[in-house]
Amino acid sequence: MRKLKKYQALFKKINQVSLSYLFAMDYYRNEYFFVSDKIKRKLGVRFCSHEALLQSFQLHPSDHLIVDSICRARRFICSQAIEERKKYRLVNNFRICNESMQYMRVYVQHSILEMDKRGNIWLSLRKVDLDPDQEANKPALSFLQHVDNNEIIYRIHGNEGNDSISEREREVLELISEGYVSKEIAERLFISEYTVNNHRKSILKKLNANNASEAIKKAVKVGIIR
């Protein structure tokens, strides 16, 4: 509790002069013990509990590599000697959709503040900055770095362009949005109905959508179809 109060006081001072948004996480309680107040105004977040923040933002369909990178970083860090684990920083650059249904590109730096006696992550800090380059089609980027020698442990780039959705998949999705069923799409594109259904499955997977309606909404939002 004493350490939490120490960090809270420190982050409160930093928050008054910094343009960054700070999120400090307590993994034991699975909740943020400090969140910059100004993020509510700038990013359109009403609540700042851990669950509310997760619900408030939606990753761009092409940027889910960020989730994989976070898991990969954690596995790597936990494989290192305990005294080395706090010396790594994960940096992510990606697009999020806020409650106003607008995509914004952000930089997020993940750092470990404290670990328990077993070397498990206890407290962590996420420093969030808006990217000055708000290019909508720039792919996501993630890298893990050693803070002492600046060595890059790994670097992951997303796909360039619109979502890795192929041109044929875009045509299929466009026709779905116009109300055509698989048989009609197959006839219009001169392909088999089986192929159309395979494209439909691929589209749902790439857009991380549960159904065609959700896929259409996401595709319109990111400019794949109109």
N, C-alpha and C positions, 0 to 999 in steps of 0.2 A: 504493500500500500504506500509505503514511503517513497519508493521509486516511481510509482505512478504519479504521485503528487509532484515529485521533482520534475518529471518530464512534462506534466501538464503546465506547470509554471513556466518552464523553458519555452514550450511551444506557444504559449499565450504571448510571450514577449516577442518571439520570432514572427508570429502572425500579425503583429501590429506594424511591422516594417517590411514584411516580405510580400511579393506579388504571387507567390506560390500558395497552393492549397495543401494543407497538411492533414493526413489521416493517420492516427496512431492506433494500432490494433493490439488488443489483449487476447491472445489465442486461448488462454485458459477459460476466459469468460465468453469467448467468441463474440466480442463486441468492440467497438471503437471507444477508447477512453479520451480521445481528443479529435475533434473535427473542426476545421476552420469555419467560422460562422459565415464568412463571405461566399463560401461555395454555394450556399442556399440561394443567394441572389444571382450569382454569375452563371451557374449551371442549371438553375431551375429546380433545385432539390428542396422539397418541403420538409423532409425528415432525415435524420442522420443516424439512425440505428444501422447496424450492419445489414440486416435484411432489407430495410427500406432503400439503402443505397444500391444494393444489388438489383432491386426491382426498378429503381429510378432510371438506370442506364441500360441501354441495349447495345451490344457490340454490333458493328457493321458485319454483315454476313461473311465477308471475306477475311475478317480479322480474328477469327476464333483460334488462330495459331497462338495468340497471346495466352489463352488458357493452357494450352499444351506447354508453352514455354515456362509458365509459372510452375507447373508440375515438374518439368524437367529440371528447372533451377533448384527446386526444393530437394529432389533426389540427389543432385550433384552435391549440394551444400552439406546434406546429411551424411554423405559418404566421406567427407573431409574430416580431419582431426578437429576435435571440439574447439581448440584454441584458434583455429583458422576460419571457423564458420561465419564469424561476424565481419570478415574481410571481403565479402562479396556483395556486389550491388547488381540488381536486375533492372534494366532499363527497357521500357516498352513505349512504342509510338503507334497509336492506333486511333480509330474513329469510334465515337460513341453517339448514341441518339438519346437526347434528354427528354424530359417530360413535355417539352414544347415541340417534339417530333422534329428536331433539328440535329443534323450530324455535326460534330465538332471533333477536331483532331487534337489529341492530348499526348503529352509526355508524362509517364509515370515512373518514378524511381523507387524501387523497393529496397529497404535496408533493414537489417536486423539490429534492434536496440539491446535486447537482453535475451539470454537463454537460461534454462533451468540447469540444475546440476548434472542432468543426464545429457545435456547438449541439445535439448528440444527447443524450438523457437517459442519464446514466451511473449515478448513485445517486439513489434515491428513498426516501421514508419513508411508511409507512402507519400511521396512528394509529387504533387500534380501541377503541371503547367500547361496552359494552352499553347499549342504549337503556332508560332508566327506564320508558318506556311499552312494555310487551311485548304490545300489542294485536295479536292474530293476523291480523285482517282489514284492518289499515291498509296501504294500498298503498306501494310503494317510492317513494323520492324521490331525485333526483340533481340537483346544481347545480354549476356552475363559477363560481368567484369570484376577482376580482382582490384580492389581499391588502392592497394599499396604500390603495385607495379603496373597497373593499367592493362594487364593482360586480358585479352578477350577470350573467354572460355569457349563460347559458341555464339553464333550470330544467325538469326533466322529472318528471312525476307518473305513477305507475302507475294502473291502473284500480281503482276502489273495489270492495269486495265480494269474492266468491269467484271469483278467477282470470279474470274475463272469460268464463268458461264460461256459455253461455246456458242458460236453463231447459230448452229442448228438448234441448240437448246433455247436460245433466245427466240427463234422463230416459233418453236413449239409453245413456249410460254406466252408469246404474243397472241397466238391463236386460242390458247386456253382462256386468256383474259377476254377474248372476244366472244366466248361462249361455245366454242367448238369442242366436241367430244373427241376421244382418241381416234375413232374410226374416221371421222370427218377430217381430222388433222392428217392422218395417214394418206388419205386420198388427195388432199391439197398439196402435200409435200412429196408425194410419190414414194412413200416409204411404207413399211409394214406397220400394222397396229402394234405388233410386239416391240418394234423399235421405238415407237412413240411412247409406249409405257415405260420402256427403259430410260428414255429421256426424262420422263416425268419423275421417276425415282431419283435420278441423278440431280435434277433441279431441286427437289425437296432437300436432298442431302447437302448440296452446296450452299443453299440459302438457309439451312438450319430451320426449315419450316415443317409444320406438322401436316399441312394440307395445301391444296392448290390455291385456295383463297389467301392464306397467309403468305404463300410464296409470291403471289401477284402483288400484294401490298408492299412487301419488302423490295421486290424488283422495281416497282414504280418509285419508291422512296429513294433508291440509290441510282436511279437513272438507267436501268437495264432495259426497261420497256417504258412506254408512255401511256 
